[in-house]
Amino acid sequence: MPAYASAVNKTFSRLTVLEILPLAPKSRTYHAHVRCVCGNERRVQVRHILNGHTRSCGCFHRSNAKLVCARSMTTHGCTRANMRTPEYIAWDGAYQRCTNPRNPRFHDYGGRGIKFTKRWQGKGGFARFLADVGKRPFGTSLDRFPNNDGHYKKGNVRWATPKQQARNRRKRKSKQGEQ
């Protein structure tokens, strides 16, 4: 521990050593209580701080990963982290139902002639969709309104509650013998 005592109050990359913790029973490694520049406090092995293996609480890696993903995902204007947002899932589901004949619901959408606007397709399509439709309020899903037989396009799409969705269904054909 005497060798590590000089690390107290020193900054290593993004971490400042606040104190060296006493050696735990049956442990051979010293730990330090550190504060990151983002404000998080953690317990980290001293040797990892000194040899440069641990440079932050994890915030540097998270922020850097977002930048890398944003640069690599150029087809829809969304980062990998945001690809599983409710908005993205709704956008992708609608696109697949209208354009992919292998989609199980294609016959109800693309097979009936319902189209997915070109504005929301290709590079930046998701970003334009999000700008046109907005963030999804909790408890809603994508709905074609006011024209349920219309295309997925600006002005004919909204976020609707299950109750609104139920009122906006297409009329079912009645079976013979039913009234």
N, CA, C and O of each residue as an XYZ file, in Angstrom:
716
protein
N       0.805     -1.206      0.000
C       0.000      0.000      0.000
C       0.847      1.269      0.000
O       0.416      2.253     -0.600
N       1.975      1.315      0.605
C       2.733      2.560      0.598
C       3.014      3.062     -0.820
O       3.062      4.272     -1.042
N       3.199      2.155     -1.779
C       3.462      2.587     -3.152
C       2.234      3.247     -3.768
O       2.361      4.153     -4.592
N       1.060      2.799     -3.376
C      -0.171      3.343     -3.936
C      -0.630      4.616     -3.232
O      -1.445      5.357     -3.782
N      -0.136      4.882     -2.050
C      -0.570      6.041     -1.279
C      -0.335      7.341     -2.034
O      -1.077      8.304     -1.844
N       0.676      7.385     -2.880
C       0.968      8.609     -3.631
C      -0.070      8.883     -4.720
O      -0.082      9.974     -5.289
N      -0.943      7.913     -5.023
C      -1.953      8.091     -6.074
C      -3.166      8.884     -5.591
O      -3.954      9.360     -6.408
N      -3.326      9.031     -4.275
C      -4.478      9.742     -3.718
C      -4.449     11.198     -4.175
O      -3.400     11.842     -4.167
N      -5.621     11.712     -4.575
C      -5.817     13.084     -5.067
C      -5.159     13.344     -6.420
O      -5.034     14.500     -6.823
N      -4.740     12.308     -7.122
C      -4.187     12.464     -8.469
C      -5.226     11.993     -9.479
O      -6.068     11.145     -9.183
N      -5.145     12.564    -10.679
C      -6.079     12.229    -11.745
C      -5.369     11.377    -12.793
O      -4.274     11.705    -13.249
N      -6.014     10.285    -13.161
C      -5.522      9.393    -14.194
C      -6.597      9.330    -15.267
O      -7.665      8.757    -15.049
N      -6.321      9.910    -16.411
C      -7.285     10.012    -17.502
C      -8.530     10.756    -17.004
O      -8.460     11.966    -16.788
N      -9.643     10.088    -16.817
C     -10.870     10.749    -16.362
C     -11.181     10.472    -14.891
O     -12.189     10.953    -14.374
N     -10.334      9.709    -14.219
C     -10.589      9.292    -12.843
C      -9.671      9.999    -11.855
O      -8.467     10.113    -12.085
N     -10.241     10.466    -10.767
C      -9.472     11.040     -9.664
C      -9.568     10.076     -8.491
O     -10.663      9.677     -8.093
N      -8.413      9.702     -7.940
C      -8.376      8.778     -6.813
C      -8.720      9.549     -5.544
O      -8.025     10.500     -5.186
N      -9.789      9.143     -4.863
C     -10.211      9.793     -3.630
C      -9.535      9.151     -2.420
O      -9.104      9.851     -1.503
N      -9.442      7.828     -2.417
C      -8.773      7.121     -1.317
C      -8.416      5.717     -1.766
O      -9.039      5.145     -2.660
N      -7.381      5.176     -1.111
C      -7.019      3.775     -1.311
C      -7.715      2.996     -0.211
O      -7.547      3.293      0.972
N      -8.493      2.001     -0.600
C      -9.274      1.222      0.363
C      -8.389      0.165      1.031
O      -7.452     -0.339      0.413
N      -8.685     -0.170      2.290
C      -7.887     -1.197      2.977
C      -8.018     -2.532      2.247
O      -9.044     -2.825      1.634
N      -6.990     -3.308      2.325
C      -6.976     -4.623      1.694
C      -8.031     -5.502      2.347
O      -8.032     -5.679      3.565
N      -8.930     -6.051      1.535
C      -9.999     -6.910      2.053
C      -9.414     -8.238      2.499
O      -8.390     -8.674      1.972
N     -10.062     -8.893      3.474
C      -9.574    -10.208      3.903
C      -9.538    -11.181      2.726
O     -10.454    -11.205      1.903
N      -8.506    -11.960      2.653
C      -8.304    -12.963      1.596
C      -8.181    -12.348      0.203
O      -8.393    -13.027     -0.801
N      -7.842    -11.070      0.148
C      -7.680    -10.412     -1.143
C      -6.227    -10.013     -1.328
O      -5.542     -9.669     -0.364
N      -5.760    -10.060     -2.563
C      -4.379     -9.665     -2.837
C      -4.301     -8.405     -3.683
O      -3.213     -7.989     -4.083
N      -5.435     -7.806     -3.953
C      -5.429     -6.599     -4.792
C      -5.988     -5.411     -4.028
O      -6.963     -5.525     -3.285
N      -5.356     -4.286     -4.228
C      -5.832     -3.052     -3.617
C      -6.858     -2.395     -4.534
O      -6.750     -2.458     -5.759
N      -7.846     -1.769     -3.922
C      -8.867     -1.036     -4.656
C      -8.828      0.431     -4.253
O      -8.369      0.784     -3.168
N      -9.315      1.263     -5.142
C      -9.377      2.692     -4.859
C     -10.808      3.163     -5.043
O     -11.551      2.647     -5.877
N     -11.170      4.136     -4.260
C     -12.453      4.825     -4.427
C     -12.149      6.011     -5.331
O     -11.355      6.879     -4.970
N     -12.784      6.054     -6.519
C     -12.464      7.079     -7.513
C     -13.715      7.854     -7.914
O     -14.840      7.375     -7.765
N     -13.491      9.059     -8.425
C     -14.575      9.877     -8.979
C     -14.215     10.190    -10.432
O     -13.111     10.641    -10.740
N     -15.177      9.938    -11.302
C     -15.000     10.208    -12.727
C     -15.358     11.668    -13.011
O     -16.041     12.305    -12.209
N     -14.902     12.198    -14.142
C     -15.226     13.582    -14.497
C     -16.726     13.782    -14.703
O     -17.219     14.907    -14.607
N     -17.459     12.696    -14.987
C     -18.910     12.804    -15.164
C     -19.638     12.864    -13.824
O     -20.836     13.143    -13.785
N     -18.920     12.601    -12.716
C     -19.525     12.672    -11.391
C     -19.764     11.326    -10.735
O     -20.007     11.266     -9.530
N     -19.701     10.248    -11.496
C     -19.893      8.910    -10.914
C     -18.721      8.541    -10.016
O     -17.577      8.904    -10.288
N     -19.017      7.822     -8.951
C     -17.973      7.310     -8.071
C     -17.996      5.796     -8.136
O     -19.059      5.176     -8.169
N     -16.800      5.205     -8.153
C     -16.680      3.759     -8.302
C     -15.547      3.225     -7.450
O     -14.716      3.975     -6.939
N     -15.536      1.916     -7.313
C     -14.431      1.201     -6.692
C     -13.708      0.480     -7.822
O     -14.323     -0.282     -8.568
N     -12.408      0.717     -7.951
C     -11.636      0.183     -9.070
C     -10.317     -0.369     -8.540
O      -9.773      0.157     -7.569
N      -9.802     -1.414     -9.160
C      -8.491     -1.935     -8.774
C      -7.426     -0.891     -9.083
O      -7.400     -0.319    -10.173
N      -6.552     -0.648     -8.117
C      -5.532      0.388     -8.266
C      -4.619      0.086     -9.442
O      -4.283      0.989    -10.209
N      -4.216     -1.158     -9.597
C      -3.296     -1.488    -10.702
C      -3.915     -1.203    -12.062
O      -3.195     -0.868    -13.003
N      -5.234     -1.328    -12.188
C      -5.891     -1.025    -13.462
C      -5.876      0.469    -13.754
O      -5.808      0.877    -14.914
N      -5.938      1.279    -12.714
C      -5.863      2.730    -12.908
C      -4.452      3.114    -13.326
O      -4.260      3.872    -14.276
N      -3.465      2.584    -12.607
C      -2.076      2.956    -12.850
C      -1.546      2.474    -14.197
O      -0.733      3.159    -14.818
N      -1.997      1.295    -14.662
C      -1.494      0.819    -15.957
C      -2.350      1.286    -17.137
O      -2.060      0.946    -18.285
N      -3.406      2.065    -16.861
C      -4.197      2.653    -17.937
C      -5.321      1.782    -18.473
O      -5.974      2.160    -19.446
N      -5.566      0.624    -17.863
C      -6.653     -0.239    -18.328
C      -8.021      0.357    -18.018
O      -8.959      0.199    -18.799
N      -8.137      1.034    -16.894
C      -9.399      1.677    -16.521
C      -9.186      3.179    -16.596
O      -8.406      3.742    -15.829
N      -9.885      3.830    -17.526
C      -9.690      5.268    -17.730
C     -10.900      6.097    -17.362
O     -10.801      7.316    -17.228
N     -12.061      5.438    -17.194
C     -13.278      6.156    -16.804
C     -14.219      5.180    -16.120
O     -13.910      3.995    -15.990
N     -15.362      5.677    -15.686
C     -16.355      4.806    -15.032
C     -17.125      3.989    -16.058
O     -17.932      3.134    -15.692
N     -16.887      4.241    -17.322
C     -17.627      3.602    -18.402
C     -18.301      4.625    -19.287
O     -18.775      4.304    -20.377
N     -18.343      5.868    -18.812
C     -19.021      6.920    -19.581
C     -18.291      7.222    -20.889
O     -18.931      7.520    -21.897
N     -16.966      7.150    -20.883
C     -16.209      7.417    -22.098
C     -16.534      6.389    -23.168
O     -16.748      6.738    -24.329
N     -16.572      5.128    -22.779
C     -16.887      4.049    -23.720
C     -18.302      4.213    -24.283
O     -18.517      4.057    -25.485
N     -19.267      4.528    -23.408
C     -20.648      4.682    -23.857
C     -20.789      5.846    -24.832
O     -21.451      5.712    -25.860
N     -20.174      6.985    -24.520
C     -20.305      8.145    -25.407
C     -19.572      7.903    -26.723
O     -20.053      8.309    -27.781
N     -18.418      7.248    -26.669
C     -17.666      6.954    -27.876
C     -18.395      5.944    -28.749
O     -18.375      6.058    -29.975
N     -19.038      4.959    -28.134
C     -19.788      3.946    -28.889
C     -20.947      4.589    -29.636
O     -21.238      4.201    -30.767
N     -21.611      5.559    -29.029
C     -22.725      6.236    -29.702
C     -22.237      6.973    -30.934
O     -22.904      6.960    -31.969
N     -21.066      7.626    -30.837
C     -20.525      8.346    -31.983
C     -20.167      7.399    -33.109
O     -20.457      7.677    -34.273
N     -19.538      6.280    -32.772
C     -19.151      5.295    -33.783
C     -20.385      4.742    -34.477
O     -20.410      4.632    -35.703
N     -21.417      4.390    -33.699
C     -22.637      3.842    -34.287
C     -23.324      4.866    -35.175
O     -23.834      4.516    -36.240
N     -23.346      6.114    -34.759
C     -24.009      7.143    -35.550
C     -23.336      7.298    -36.899
O     -24.005      7.532    -37.905
N     -21.997      7.168    -36.931
C     -21.290      7.298    -38.200
C     -21.487      6.076    -39.087
O     -21.491      6.194    -40.313
N     -21.649      4.904    -38.478
C     -21.729      3.680    -39.274
C     -23.134      3.390    -39.776
O     -23.287      2.671    -40.763
N     -24.156      3.921    -39.137
C     -25.532      3.638    -39.537
C     -26.040      4.761    -40.437
O     -26.671      5.703    -39.959
N     -25.769      4.664    -41.721
C     -26.120      5.738    -42.631
C     -27.393      5.477    -43.418
O     -27.857      6.370    -44.126
N     -27.972      4.292    -43.324
C     -29.118      3.990    -44.169
C     -30.423      4.573    -43.661
O     -31.327      4.815    -44.460
N     -30.557      4.807    -42.370
C     -31.835      5.306    -41.871
C     -31.702      6.481    -40.921
O     -32.712      6.957    -40.404
N     -30.505      6.962    -40.674
C     -30.335      8.136    -39.841
C     -30.529      7.868    -38.361
O     -30.847      8.795    -37.614
N     -30.352      6.647    -37.913
C     -30.557      6.300    -36.511
C     -29.360      5.508    -36.021
O     -28.765      4.754    -36.791
N     -28.997      5.663    -34.763
C     -27.880      4.907    -34.214
C     -28.325      3.492    -33.880
O     -29.518      3.219    -33.743
N     -27.371      2.611    -33.753
C     -27.679      1.227    -33.385
C     -28.433      1.168    -32.065
O     -29.318      0.332    -31.881
N     -28.078      2.059    -31.152
C     -28.733      2.063    -29.847
C     -30.214      2.383    -29.972
O     -31.014      1.914    -29.161
N     -30.596      3.174    -30.974
C     -31.984      3.572    -31.131
C     -32.772      2.661    -32.060
O     -33.962      2.885    -32.283
N     -32.127      1.641    -32.601
C     -32.828      0.771    -33.545
C     -33.936     -0.044    -32.896
O     -34.806     -0.556    -33.600
N     -33.930     -0.178    -31.607
C     -34.979     -0.949    -30.964
C     -35.930     -0.052    -30.188
O     -36.573     -0.500    -29.238
N     -36.023      1.201    -30.582
C     -36.989      2.084    -29.951
C     -38.375      1.740    -30.487
O     -38.484      1.162    -31.569
N     -39.436      2.081    -29.759
C     -40.789      1.797    -30.249
C     -41.065      2.466    -31.599
O     -41.760      1.901    -32.443
N     -40.522      3.663    -31.796
C     -40.730      4.364    -33.062
C     -40.087      3.601    -34.226
O     -40.693      3.447    -35.287
N     -38.857      3.127    -34.016
C     -38.166      2.400    -35.074
C     -38.873      1.091    -35.386
O     -39.029      0.728    -36.552
N     -39.298      0.382    -34.351
C     -39.991     -0.895    -34.544
C     -41.285     -0.683    -35.335
O     -41.602     -1.476    -36.222
N     -42.030      0.373    -35.023
C     -43.275      0.667    -35.747
C     -42.986      1.020    -37.202
O     -43.664      0.539    -38.110
N     -41.974      1.864    -37.420
C     -41.587      2.267    -38.772
C     -41.166      1.049    -39.595
O     -41.618      0.877    -40.727
N     -40.304      0.209    -39.027
C     -39.819     -0.963    -39.743
C     -40.947     -1.958    -40.005
O     -41.010     -2.554    -41.081
N     -41.834     -2.141    -39.032
C     -42.964     -3.057    -39.210
C     -43.874     -2.620    -40.344
O     -44.277     -3.434    -41.174
N     -44.198     -1.330    -40.378
C     -45.056     -0.807    -41.448
C     -44.366     -0.958    -42.806
O     -44.994     -1.353    -43.788
N     -43.089     -0.643    -42.852
C     -42.321     -0.763    -44.100
C     -42.317     -2.215    -44.589
O     -42.551     -2.474    -45.770
N     -42.051     -3.157    -43.685
C     -42.003     -4.564    -44.057
C     -43.365     -5.075    -44.518
O     -43.441     -5.824    -45.492
N     -44.440     -4.684    -43.839
C     -45.786     -5.139    -44.222
C     -46.172     -4.654    -45.616
O     -46.908     -5.333    -46.332
N     -45.678     -3.492    -45.994
C     -46.051     -2.910    -47.298
C     -45.133     -3.319    -48.439
O     -45.558     -3.313    -49.594
N     -43.893     -3.673    -48.150
C     -42.927     -3.875    -49.232
C     -42.347     -5.272    -49.335
O     -41.789     -5.622    -50.375
N     -42.459     -6.080    -48.296
C     -41.808     -7.388    -48.286
C     -42.842     -8.508    -48.468
O     -43.580     -8.818    -47.534
N     -42.902     -9.115    -49.652
C     -43.870    -10.182    -49.900
C     -43.699    -11.389    -48.977
O     -44.627    -12.187    -48.844
N     -42.539    -11.542    -48.340
C     -42.317    -12.649    -47.415
C     -42.828    -12.345    -46.008
O     -42.826    -13.227    -45.150
N     -43.265    -11.109    -45.760
C     -43.814    -10.750    -44.457
C     -45.176    -11.421    -44.301
O     -45.986    -11.378    -45.227
N     -45.448    -12.039    -43.150
C     -46.724    -12.749    -42.970
C     -47.957    -11.862    -43.123
O     -49.038    -12.374    -43.416
N     -47.831    -10.565    -42.937
C     -48.975     -9.649    -43.041
C     -49.010     -8.896    -44.375
O     -49.849     -8.013    -44.557
N     -48.116     -9.230    -45.307
C     -48.055     -8.532    -46.588
C     -49.391     -8.555    -47.319
O     -49.769     -7.559    -47.936
N     -50.110     -9.666    -47.262
C     -51.377     -9.780    -47.995
C     -52.405     -8.757    -47.502
O     -53.271     -8.338    -48.269
N     -52.320     -8.352    -46.229
C     -53.252     -7.356    -45.681
C     -52.834     -5.918    -45.988
O     -53.640     -5.000    -45.836
N     -51.607     -5.712    -46.410
C     -51.103     -4.359    -46.631
C     -50.603     -4.194    -48.067
O     -51.360     -3.759    -48.936
N     -49.346     -4.533    -48.325
C     -48.800     -4.390    -49.677
C     -49.578     -5.170    -50.711
O     -49.731     -4.711    -51.843
N     -50.075     -6.344    -50.347
C     -50.866     -7.167    -51.253
C     -52.194     -6.529    -51.621
O     -52.752     -6.840    -52.673
N     -52.720     -5.634    -50.768
C     -53.962     -4.910    -51.058
C     -53.694     -3.579    -51.741
O     -54.626     -2.837    -52.052
N     -52.410     -3.271    -51.979
C     -52.074     -2.024    -52.669
C     -51.703     -0.879    -51.744
O     -51.508      0.241    -52.216
N     -51.600     -1.119    -50.442
C     -51.206     -0.063    -49.510
C     -49.703      0.152    -49.638
O     -48.919     -0.791    -49.538
N     -49.321      1.383    -49.857
C     -47.921      1.724    -50.111
C     -47.299      2.422    -48.906
O     -48.001      2.965    -48.053
N     -45.979      2.399    -48.853
C     -45.196      3.080    -47.837
C     -44.470      4.200    -48.555
O     -43.663      3.937    -49.446
N     -44.740      5.449    -48.187
C     -44.226      6.600    -48.929
C     -42.709      6.547    -49.136
O     -41.970      6.121    -48.248
N     -42.261      6.976    -50.294
C     -40.830      7.000    -50.629
C     -40.072      7.922    -49.681
O     -38.893      7.701    -49.404
N     -40.754      8.963    -49.181
C     -40.111      9.935    -48.276
C     -39.552      9.244    -47.041
O     -38.525      9.675    -46.516
N     -40.190      8.194    -46.566
C     -39.773      7.509    -45.351
C     -38.898      6.292    -45.630
O     -38.637      5.504    -44.722
N     -38.445      6.127    -46.861
C     -37.607      4.990    -47.217
C     -36.179      5.446    -47.465
O     -35.924      6.638    -47.638
N     -35.254      4.505    -47.482
C     -33.864      4.780    -47.831
C     -33.110      5.577    -46.790
O     -33.509      5.653    -45.627
N     -32.012      6.169    -47.228
C     -31.139      6.926    -46.335
C     -31.890      8.097    -45.714
O     -32.435      8.940    -46.427
N     -31.916      8.147    -44.412
C     -32.599      9.220    -43.696
C     -34.100      9.049    -43.615
O     -34.789      9.927    -43.097
N     -34.626      7.942    -44.112
C     -36.071      7.714    -44.110
C     -36.663      7.669    -42.714
O     -37.716      8.252    -42.458
N     -35.983      6.974    -41.813
C     -36.493      6.895    -40.452
C     -36.487      8.270    -39.784
O     -37.431      8.618    -39.075
N     -35.445      9.041    -40.003
C     -35.365     10.388    -39.412
C     -36.510     11.260    -39.932
O     -37.105     12.021    -39.169
N     -36.821     11.152    -41.226
C     -37.941     11.933    -41.787
C     -39.277     11.450    -41.230
O     -40.166     12.253    -40.947
N     -39.415     10.130    -41.073
C     -40.625      9.565    -40.463
C     -40.807     10.142    -39.061
O     -41.897     10.593    -38.707
N     -39.744     10.128    -38.271
C     -39.806     10.623    -36.900
C     -40.136     12.112    -36.871
O     -40.881     12.564    -36.001
N     -39.590     12.875    -37.809
C     -39.889     14.311    -37.876
C     -41.361     14.542    -38.244
O     -41.992     15.461    -37.722
N     -41.900     13.722    -39.130
C     -43.289     13.882    -39.573
C     -44.302     13.397    -38.536
O     -45.332     14.039    -38.334
N     -44.020     12.278    -37.882
C     -44.989     11.648    -36.994
C     -44.743     12.001    -35.522
O     -45.686     12.081    -34.734
N     -43.481     12.210    -35.159
C     -43.142     12.548    -33.782
C     -42.892     11.323    -32.930
O     -43.052     10.189    -33.379
N     -42.493     11.574    -31.683
C     -42.233     10.495    -30.729
C     -43.534      9.799    -30.354
O     -44.595     10.422    -30.316
N     -43.441      8.512    -30.080
C     -44.614      7.719    -29.728
C     -44.991      7.956    -28.275
O     -44.175      7.718    -27.384
N     -46.210      8.419    -28.016
C     -46.670      8.509    -26.630
C     -46.868      7.099    -26.067
O     -47.191      6.167    -26.803
N     -46.671      6.956    -24.768
C     -46.793      5.659    -24.118
C     -48.188      5.076    -24.351
O     -49.187      5.788    -24.244
N     -48.255      3.794    -24.666
C     -49.535      3.100    -24.827
C     -50.183      3.283    -26.185
O     -51.368      2.991    -26.343
N     -49.437      3.759    -27.168
C     -50.000      3.951    -28.502
C     -49.230      3.116    -29.522
O     -48.143      2.612    -29.239
N     -49.810      2.982    -30.707
C     -49.144      2.308    -31.813
C     -49.493      3.045    -33.102
O     -50.368      3.910    -33.120
N     -48.797      2.691    -34.175
C     -48.965      3.376    -35.457
C     -50.304      3.000    -36.086
O     -50.686      1.830    -36.101
N     -51.015      4.008    -36.608
C     -52.348      3.821    -37.166
C     -52.484      4.679    -38.423
O     -52.005      5.812    -38.463
N     -53.138      4.133    -39.443
C     -53.441      4.942    -40.635
C     -54.777      5.619    -40.405
O     -55.809      4.959    -40.289
N     -54.752      6.938    -40.341
C     -55.952      7.711    -40.045
C     -55.819      9.073    -40.702
O     -54.730      9.642    -40.622
N     -56.792      9.627    -41.322
C     -58.207      9.317    -41.312
C     -58.633      8.249    -42.326
O     -59.763      7.765    -42.254
N     -57.766      7.870    -43.265
C     -58.138      6.883    -44.272
C     -57.452      5.561    -43.966
O     -56.270      5.391    -44.262
N     -58.188      4.624    -43.374
C     -57.618      3.340    -43.012
C     -57.220      2.515    -44.228
O     -56.381      1.622    -44.104
N     -57.786      2.780    -45.386
C     -57.395      2.081    -46.610
C     -56.324      2.843    -47.369
O     -55.897      2.413    -48.441
N     -55.879      3.988    -46.816
C     -54.865      4.816    -47.470
C     -53.453      4.308    -47.213
O     -53.241      3.300    -46.539
N     -52.506      5.034    -47.768
C     -51.099      4.661    -47.687
C     -50.475      5.179    -46.396
O     -51.016      6.061    -45.729
N     -49.306      4.599    -46.060
C     -48.506      5.115    -44.961
C     -47.779      6.343    -45.499
O     -46.790      6.212    -46.220
N     -48.260      7.532    -45.154
C     -47.652      8.777    -45.614
C     -47.997      9.885    -44.627
O     -48.881      9.739    -43.783
N     -47.286     10.982    -44.752
C     -47.525     12.129    -43.876
C     -48.969     12.587    -44.036
O     -49.464     12.724    -45.155
N     -49.635     12.820    -42.926
C     -51.025     13.247    -42.958
C     -52.029     12.106    -42.857
O     -53.214     12.341    -42.623
N     -51.560     10.864    -43.033
C     -52.475      9.721    -42.918
C     -51.975      8.727    -41.863
O     -52.390      7.569    -41.850
N     -51.088      9.184    -40.988
C     -50.527      8.318    -39.963
C     -50.562      9.049    -38.628
O     -50.315     10.254    -38.565
N     -50.865      8.325    -37.577
C     -50.881      8.905    -36.231
C     -50.500      7.828    -35.229
O     -50.470      6.642    -35.554
N     -50.208      8.259    -33.995
C     -50.040      7.352    -32.876
C     -51.407      7.240    -32.216
O     -51.965      8.245    -31.776
N     -51.952      6.033    -32.143
C     -53.309      5.848    -31.642
C     -53.337      4.872    -30.471
O     -52.520      3.955    -30.380
N     -54.294      5.093    -29.584
C     -54.520      4.182    -28.461
C     -55.215      2.927    -28.982
O     -55.751      2.944    -30.090
N     -55.221      1.844    -28.214
C     -55.932      0.636    -28.652
C     -57.416      0.917    -28.926
O     -57.992      0.328    -29.841
N     -58.028      1.790    -28.158
C     -59.441      2.125    -28.358
C     -59.639      2.841    -29.705
O     -60.582      2.544    -30.438
N     -58.749      3.778    -30.018
C     -58.826      4.468    -31.315
C     -58.572      3.486    -32.455
O     -59.233      3.551    -33.492
N     -57.617      2.581    -32.266
C     -57.319      1.576    -33.288
C     -58.553      0.708    -33.555
O     -58.862      0.409    -34.708
N     -59.256      0.306    -32.495
C     -60.432     -0.553    -32.647
C     -61.528      0.142    -33.441
O     -62.241     -0.501    -34.211
N     -61.666      1.450    -33.258
C     -62.687      2.206    -34.003
C     -62.294      2.443    -35.457
O     -63.135      2.810    -36.278
N     -61.027      2.236    -35.775
C     -60.531      2.532    -37.117
C     -60.204      1.258    -37.887
O     -59.242      1.233    -38.654
N     -60.984      0.212    -37.697
C     -60.762     -1.047    -38.400
C     -61.496     -1.067    -39.727
O     -62.491     -0.369    -39.922
N     -60.981     -1.880    -40.631
C     -61.703     -2.022    -41.897
C     -62.859     -2.979    -41.680
O     -62.797     -3.875    -40.838
N     -63.883     -2.780    -42.431
C     -65.090     -3.606    -42.301
C     -64.781     -5.022    -42.754
O     -64.178     -5.236    -43.806
N     -65.204     -5.993    -41.939
C     -65.016     -7.397    -42.285
C     -66.159     -7.861    -43.171
O     -67.297     -7.411    -43.041
N     -65.830     -8.759    -44.063
C     -66.869     -9.343    -44.903
C     -67.614    -10.365    -44.057
O     -66.996    -11.196    -43.392
N     -68.925    -10.305    -44.082
C     -69.694    -11.255    -43.287
C     -69.752    -12.604    -44.006
O     -69.797    -12.671    -45.234
N     -69.749    -13.668    -43.213
C     -69.840    -15.014    -43.770
C     -71.287    -15.292    -44.157
O     -72.214    -14.696    -43.608
N     -71.467    -16.196    -45.102
C     -72.826    -16.544    -45.508
C     -73.576    -17.152    -44.336
O     -73.026    -17.953    -43.581
N     -74.800    -16.777    -44.195
C     -75.626    -17.288    -43.122
C     -75.652    -16.343    -41.925
O     -76.532    -16.448    -41.070
N     -74.669    -15.397    -41.859
C     -74.657    -14.429    -40.772
C     -75.338    -13.155    -41.232
O     -75.417    -12.872    -42.428
N     -75.817    -12.407    -40.287
C     -76.441    -11.133    -40.666
C     -75.730     -9.985    -40.046
O     -76.115     -8.835    -40.255
